[in-house]
Amino acid sequence: MAEPSVGRLRESERAELERLRAEAREKDKRIRELEVEHDVCKRLAALWVK
């Protein structure tokens, strides 16, 4: 079994890497959205307590 050259990706590996990167971007976006929602909830709770 021949190994690919160091630093070279097969087409299937490149596609998988692109898919994983896109998935990571989507998860990062969702995390930011949840952080904003969390901040809004904290502010609303603080106003409600006053």
Stockholm file with secondary structure:
# STOCKHOLM 1.0

chainA/1-50         MAEPSVGRLRESERAELERLRAEAREKDKRIRELEVEHDVCKRLAALWVK
#=GR chainA/1-50 SS CCCCCTTCCCHHHHHHHHHHHHHHHHHHHHHHHHHHHHHHHHHHHHHHHC
#=GC SS_cons        CCCCCTTCCCHHHHHHHHHHHHHHHHHHHHHHHHHHHHHHHHHHHHHHHC
//
